[in-house]
Amino acid sequence: MIASAWFGLGIGFFFLFWAVLALVPLALLVVALVDIVRRPDWQWKLAGQEKILWLLLVILVNFLAIPSLIYWFTIRPKLMAVEQAAASGQLGPGRVTFSGWEPSFPPGFQPGVAPAGWHPDPSGASQFRWWDGVRWTEQTWTQPQHD
């Protein structure tokens, strides 16, 4: 009688062990997938990570939840750091586009761009040189002196 009770208890622990071994990786897979999917693409780009790669690793290779754990303890902190930096304004004024962070400037501000026209010669000579909007040309002009 006692032997069969121990046998039944052993069988119970065996099934409990395998149930936990199956359910814990499944739970970690679901939690990791939800976290991966909810993060915007710009966070992934700024963190230097690939969202699709981690989705595939967690879904296809989730043996003993190893990819989920690697994501949770290695990749997720990087994504959270980017999220916090953006929220606190550390990335500066701007917006995230598909190609990455794009700084923005106040309305009417054009960084380093002067319109095409005659401008004082950058060589220091007392003449004007034609700026074509991209580079200086060879054309110069000296303003006549009026007495």
C-alpha positions in Angstrom: 0.0 0.0 0.0 2.7 2.5 0.9 4.7 1.6 -2.2 1.8 2.3 -4.4 1.2 5.7 -2.7 4.8 6.6 -3.3 4.5 5.5 -6.9 1.4 7.6 -7.4 3.2 10.6 -5.8 6.2 10.0 -8.0 4.0 9.9 -11.1 2.2 13.1 -10.0 5.6 15.0 -9.5 6.7 13.6 -12.9 3.7 15.1 -14.7 3.9 18.3 -12.7 7.6 18.7 -13.6 6.8 18.3 -17.3 3.8 20.6 -17.2 5.9 23.3 -15.6 8.7 22.6 -18.2 6.1 23.1 -21.0 4.1 26.0 -19.5 6.9 28.3 -18.3 8.5 28.6 -21.8 5.1 29.1 -23.3 4.3 31.9 -20.8 7.7 33.5 -21.4 7.1 33.3 -25.2 3.8 35.1 -24.9 5.2 37.8 -22.6 8.2 38.4 -24.8 6.0 38.5 -28.0 3.7 41.1 -26.5 6.6 43.3 -25.5 8.4 42.9 -28.9 5.3 43.7 -30.9 4.2 46.8 -28.8 7.5 48.6 -29.2 7.6 50.9 -32.3 10.1 50.4 -35.1 12.0 53.6 -34.3 13.0 52.3 -30.9 14.4 49.2 -32.5 16.4 51.2 -35.0 17.9 53.6 -32.4 18.8 50.6 -30.2 20.6 49.0 -33.1 18.4 45.9 -33.1 16.2 44.1 -35.6 12.5 43.6 -34.5 11.8 40.9 -37.1 14.8 38.9 -36.1 13.8 38.8 -32.5 10.2 38.0 -33.4 11.4 35.0 -35.4 13.8 33.8 -32.7 11.2 34.0 -30.0 8.5 32.3 -32.1 10.6 29.6 -34.0 13.5 28.8 -31.7 11.9 29.1 -28.2 13.6 26.0 -26.9 13.4 26.2 -23.0 12.5 29.9 -23.5 16.2 30.8 -24.1 15.5 33.4 -26.8 12.8 34.9 -24.7 15.1 35.2 -21.7 17.9 36.6 -23.9 15.5 39.2 -25.2 14.1 40.1 -21.8 17.5 40.5 -20.1 19.7 41.8 -22.9 17.7 43.5 -25.7 14.8 44.9 -23.8 17.0 47.1 -21.5 18.5 48.7 -24.6 15.0 49.4 -26.0 13.9 50.9 -22.7 17.0 53.2 -22.6 16.0 54.5 -26.0 12.4 55.0 -24.9 13.5 56.9 -21.8 16.0 59.1 -23.7 13.3 60.1 -26.2 10.8 60.8 -23.5 13.2 63.0 -21.6 14.3 64.9 -24.7 17.9 63.7 -24.8 17.7 62.9 -28.5 17.0 66.6 -29.1 14.2 68.2 -31.0 13.0 66.1 -33.9 11.1 63.1 -34.9 11.7 59.5 -35.8 11.2 58.6 -39.4 11.5 55.2 -41.0 15.2 55.8 -41.7 15.9 56.9 -38.2 16.1 60.0 -36.1 15.5 63.2 -38.0 16.2 66.5 -36.2 13.8 69.3 -36.5 14.4 73.0 -36.4 12.3 76.0 -35.7 10.0 77.2 -38.5 11.9 79.1 -41.2 15.3 77.9 -40.0 17.5 76.3 -42.6 20.7 75.0 -41.2 23.7 76.2 -43.2 21.8 77.0 -46.4 22.0 80.4 -48.0 19.9 81.3 -51.0 21.6 81.7 -54.4 22.9 85.2 -55.0 25.7 87.7 -54.6 27.3 87.4 -51.2 30.5 88.8 -49.6 33.5 86.8 -50.9 34.5 84.3 -48.3 38.2 84.7 -49.3 38.1 88.1 -47.6 38.5 90.2 -50.7 36.4 93.3 -50.9 34.2 91.9 -53.6 31.1 89.7 -54.0 31.1 86.2 -55.2 28.1 84.3 -56.7 26.7 81.5 -54.5 24.6 79.1 -56.5 22.8 77.7 -53.5 25.3 74.8 -53.2 28.8 76.1 -53.8 30.8 79.2 -54.6 31.3 79.9 -58.4 34.2 81.7 -60.1 32.1 84.7 -60.9 32.9 87.8 -58.9 31.7 91.4 -58.8 33.1 94.5 -57.3 30.7 97.2 -56.2 31.6 100.5 -57.7 32.7 103.3 -55.3 30.5 106.4 -55.2 32.0 109.7 -54.2 
